[in-house]
Amino acid sequence: MIAFNFFALLQQITATSLGSVVLPVVAGITVVYIVYTLFQKSQQPKIVLDTPDEEEVINSFLSSFFSGEWDAIETRIELEYFKNKVLQNNMPRLREFTAKILSSASPYALSNNREKLEILLQELEINAFVNREIATGNSEQQRQAIQWAIRANNRSALPFIEKAAQLQMGDARLESLSALIQLNEFQPSAIKNLPFQLNDTELHHLVGLYADKVNLLHEQLNTWLIASQPQLVKFCLLLAKEYQLTVDSRTLQFLSFHQDKKLGALAMEILDGYLHQNKATESLQNFRKTTILQHKKEETTPNSNSNLAIG
């Protein structure tokens, strides 16, 4: 309707003698103006904004943050800007940044940069991001984030890694179990309360992590063996067997009667090694018979329990 009224108005204007002259002139001027404007724009030099790419921004920030000289105020400003303008709401960039500072080849994770790295992890909430990656990421993201947690010594990731290990299989699970041991500073209590049982392959894999921790084992193994949790006791016995560690003989005698037959057999095997017998089967049988008779005899005495205490 509006278009119809507009054309009707044009017809009325052009119907007059003045309109038939003015209207073409106005139209011509308009066309000339449009052409002139377009020509002027085409002649103006294009302004190219020289904006740094993401990699350059990240490198520049890290170079400044880990520099030799530090200004508290400037550093705070840089941190806030980088956190709110560069990383916020940008998961791919945050993932790239975390990989850069916590990769195996990262110079920022070296001992001389450790103090600043810990500040950076805290201020930019990197550990919280790593925990989310372990909890909700896909398989590849989980495995990468678990390695980040180890390098950051992120103990807050432990419950997330334990949950991941429960659902994983194969190499992924072995990596998660290794992370539990490492983040617990090689205290085997990390596997004490796991909601699942470890198979022999997994236990032997974890035993291999202690190759350069023999001094720690010498100091604490007998203390660890006091635990009543069978999985932890079996793990400690495997450590003793693998690294030829001395275990209190009374402890081994007590464990040889464990209700878990495999655990008892392992304790007997280690004890048999101490006895230096050539015929392993015969010596085990003889020792068991002797110990059982002694055990029954002591049950008739008032203080029999004290003789079976774990050393």
N, C-alpha and C positions, 0 to 999 in steps of 0.2 A: 504493500500500500504506500509505504514511504517512497519507494523507488518510483512508483507511478506518479505521485505528486511532484517528485523532483523533475521528472522528464516533462511533465505538464508545464511546470514553471519555466523550464528551458525553452519550451515551444512558445510560451507567451513572450519571453524576452526577445527571442530571435525574430518574433513576428513584427516587433517594432523596428523602425529604421535605425535607431540608436543602438539597440541591442544587437542587430545584425553586424554592426561594426565593432562594438566594444568587446563582445564575447570572443571572437577569434583572436583579437589582440591579446586579451588576458591569457588565453590558452597558449598562445605562442610564447609569451613572456615566461609562463610557468615552465614550459618545456625547456626553454633556454636556460633557466635557472637550475633546473634539475641536472641538465647536461654539464653545466659549469661546475656545480657542486661535486659531481662524480669525478670530473677531470681533476679538480683540486685535490681531492682525496687520493687519487692515484699518484699524484706527484709528491705527496708527503712521504718522507722516509718512515719505514716501519720501525717501531720501537721493539727491540728484542730484550725481554727480561732475562737477565743472566741469573737464574735460580739454581742453587746447588742441588745435586741429586741426593737421595737418601744416604747413600754410602758416604758421601762427602760430609754430610751433616753429622753422622755418627762418628766418623773418624776425627772430625774437628773437635767434637765434644770430648771424646775420650782423651785426645791429645792434651786438651786444656786441663781436664780433671786430673789426669795422672802426671802432670808436669811437676817439675821440681819445686817451683814456688806456688804457694797457695794463698789466696786472699779469701777470707771467710765469707765476706759479704758477696763478692763477685761469684764465688763458687755456689753460694745459696741461690743466687739469682739464676745462674746457669742451670742448676739442678731443677728448679721449679719450671723454668721455660722448657727444658728438655722433656720433663715428665708430662707437662700439661699440653704442650704444643706439638711435640714430636712423637711421643709414645702413646699418649692417651687415645683409647678407642681405635687403635691400629694394631691388631694382633699380629699380622705378618711382620710388621716392623719391630714390634716388641720381641717376637721370636728370633728375628735376625740379630737384634742387639744382644739378646741373652746368649745366643750361640757365639757371638764375637768375643764376649768377655769370659765365657766359661768353657770354651772349646779346649780340647787337649793341648793345642798349640798356642793358646792365648798367652801373650806376655803379661796381661793384666792379672792373671791368676798366680804369678810367681810370688815367692815369699816376700820379696822386697816391696811388692805392691799390695800385700794382703790387707793391711789396715785400711787403705783407701777403697779397696774392693768391697770390704765388708760395709763400709759407709754407703757405697754406691748401691749395694744390694738392699740395704735397709731403706734408704731414701726413695729409691725407685720401686720398692715393693717387688723386687724380682723373685724372692723366695716364694711369695704368695702366688705369683704367676706360675712358677715351676710346679707348685703343689696342684694348681688347677690343671696344668697340662697332664700331670700324672693321673689325676682323678677322672678327667673328662676327655683327654686327647685320644686320638687313634693309636694303634699299636706302635707305629714308628715314632710318633710324638711322645708317647709314654717312655719308650726306651731312651730317647734322647734326653728327656727331662730328668730321668733317673740319674743319668751320667752328670748332668748339670748339678743335681742335688749333692752328689758325691764331691764334686770339685768345689762347691760352695760350702761344704760341711753343713748342709741344711738339715738339721735334725728334726725340724718341724715336718719334714716330708715322710718320716718313718711310718706313720699310720697309713698314708696313701700308698707307699711302696708295698707295705704288707698286704693291703687289699688288692693291689695289682698282682702281686705274686700269687695270691690265692686263685686268681682267674686265669693266669698265664700258663703256658706250657713251653717245654723245650728250652732253647737258648734264652728266650725272653725271661723265663722264670728264673733261670740260673743267674742272670744279670741282676734281677731284683733281689734275690737272696744274698748275693755278694754285696749289694748295696746296704742291706740290713746289717750285715756284719761290719762293714767298713764304717758306716755312720754310727755304730755303737762302739767304735774304737776297739773292735775285735774282741769285745766281750761276748762269749757265746750265748749269753742270756737272751740275745736277740732272737734266737730260735726256740726259746723255752716255752713261750705261750702262743706259738703260732696256731691258728685254728685249723691246721691241716698237717698231715704227716709228710715227712721228707723221705724220698726213696733213696736207695743206696747210691745212685749216680749223683744225686743232689748233695748228699752228705759228703761224698768223696771230693766233689768239686769245692765245697766250702773248706774242707780240710786243706786243700791245696793253697788256700789264701794265706795260710800261716807259715809259709816257707821261710819268711824273713822275720817271723815273730816268735822264734823258739825261746828267746829269753823271757818273753811274757808268759809263755806256756810253762816254763820251768818254775816261775814264781807263783802262778795261780792255778795250775791244773788241778792239784789235789783239793783246793777250795771249791772249784767248780764241780768236782765229782760228788760233793756232799748233796747236791741237788737231787730231788726225788723224781723229777720229771724224766721218764725213760728216754725220750728223744735227745735231751740234753746230755744225759749220762752216756748214751751210746756215742754221741758226737765226741765227747771228751775222751772216751776210750779209743776211738779211731785216731784222734790226735796223738794220744800216747803211743799207739802202735806205729803210726806213720813216722813220727819224729823220735822214736825210741826214748821216750821220757820215763822217768822213774815215778811210779805210782805206789802209794803206801800199800803194802801187802795185805794189811787187814781190810782195807777198802776193797781190794780185788777179791779176797776171800768172801766178804759179805756179798759182793755183786755176783759172784759165781752161782749163788742160789736165787738170783732174781727170777721173778715169775715170767719175764720175757726171756725165753730160752736162747734166742740169738744173742741177746745182751749178755746173759750168763756165760755162754760159750766164748764170747769175745773176751770177757774178763778172765776166764780160765786160760785162754790162749796166751794172753799177755803174761799172766802169772807163770805159766809153763815156760815161757821164755826166760823168766828170772831163775827158774830152777835148773836151767841148762841141761835138760834131758834130751837124749838122742831119739828115744822112742816117744814121740809126742802123745800118741793115743794111750799108751800104757801108763805114762806118767800122769796124764789127766785123770784116768780112771782111778789110779792108786791114790792120787791126792784127794779126789772127791770122796772116796771111801773113808780115808783117814779123817778128813774134815767132818764128814757126816757123823762118824762115830764120836768125834770130839764134841761136836755140836750137841748130840743127844746127851752125852755125859754131862755137859755144862748146864743143860736145861734142868737137871736135878739139883743144881746148887743154887743158893739164894741170889748170888750176884751174877747170874749167867748173862744177863743183858749187857753188862759192862764189857764183857769180852767180845761182843759183836759190834761194838761201837765203830763207826766209820772214822778212820784217822784223818 
